[in-house]
Amino acid sequence: MEYDNDNIDLNKIYTYIELPDNQAGRFDNSGISHFKSKVGNGEFLRECNNCGMKKSI
């Protein structure tokens, strides 16, 4: 799925279903695989260390 990186809202938590990774394990906005992760309420959340983009897996 290709999309315009300028339209990514870094304040929003995206779901993996609505915005899957173009390259597995890497954030599409920054292209890196370094992220903080936490688990809570039955949800795995990862946040990019570089750009701050968040995804719920």
WOTACOR-V260298 format. One record per pair of residues at least 24 apart in sequence whose ideal C-beta (glycine too) atoms are under 8 Angstrom apart, sorted by sequence separation. I is the first residue (numbers start at 0). J is the second residue. D is the distance in whole Angstrom. If there is no record, write none. Layout:
BEGIN
{{I & J & D} {I & J & D}}
END
This chain:
BEGIN
{{4 & 28 & 5} {26 & 50 & 7} {28 & 52 & 5} {2 & 27 & 8} {26 & 52 & 5} {26 & 54 & 8} {12 & 44 & 7} {18 & 54 & 7} {13 & 52 & 7} {15 & 54 & 6} {13 & 53 & 7} {14 & 54 & 7} {15 & 55 & 7} {9 & 50 & 7} {12 & 53 & 4} {13 & 54 & 5} {14 & 55 & 5} {15 & 56 & 5} {9 & 51 & 5} {11 & 53 & 7} {12 & 54 & 7} {13 & 55 & 7} {9 & 52 & 6} {12 & 55 & 6} {9 & 53 & 8} {7 & 52 & 6}}
END
